[in-house]
Amino acid sequence: MSLIRRADVYDPFSLDLLDPFHGFPFGSGSSSIVPRTSSDTTAFAGARIDWKETPEAHVFVADVPGLKKEEVKVEVDDGNVLQISGERNKEQEEKSDTWHRVERSSGKFLRRFRLPDNAKTEQIKASMENGVLTVTVPKEEAKKPDVKPVQITG
């Protein structure tokens, strides 16, 4: 796994878009009434990632089963776009094999998230354990407003 910083890249498609087919039986994220073939990579292409915010950081958790940390990239693009990508290779097929079902997907995935202004992108940490990638982006401390007492006259 590597952390790469890139700058001066404009990508108008840098954010994830809403999947209009999410929840439909033929959509990209659910079981399908149309049988998947081994060349169909849509299930892995949309790797599922949770993003939560704590008082100290933004935490991204991604399920990437079967991948080694060397097969996953965590990058910061254009100063504040977090990009998580990787690839699961297709299993070798032998001519003597008879496949009864192919449900596990292979292929590349790429997810991008525009980070808020309070993200400390120079202090990002990433770890991977048991097929779960955790990326922690620390936040700057919120500035407390200066409160000055005002004398009441009258």
HELIX and SHEET records of a PDB file:
HELIX    1   1 THR A   42  ALA A   45  1                                   4    
HELIX    2   2 LYS A   69  GLU A   71  5                                   3    
HELIX    3   3 THR A  121  GLN A  123  5                                   3    
SHEET    1   A 4 SER A   2  ARG A   6  0                                        
SHEET    2   A 4 VAL A  72  ASP A  77  1                                        
SHEET    3   A 4 VAL A  81  ARG A  88 -1                                        
SHEET    4   A 4 GLY A 107  ARG A 114 -1                                        
SHEET    1   B 4 ILE A  49  GLU A  53  0                                        
SHEET    2   B 4 ALA A  57  ASP A  63 -1                                        
SHEET    3   B 4 VAL A 132  PRO A 138 -1                                        
SHEET    4   B 4 LYS A 125  GLU A 129 -1                                        
END                                                                             
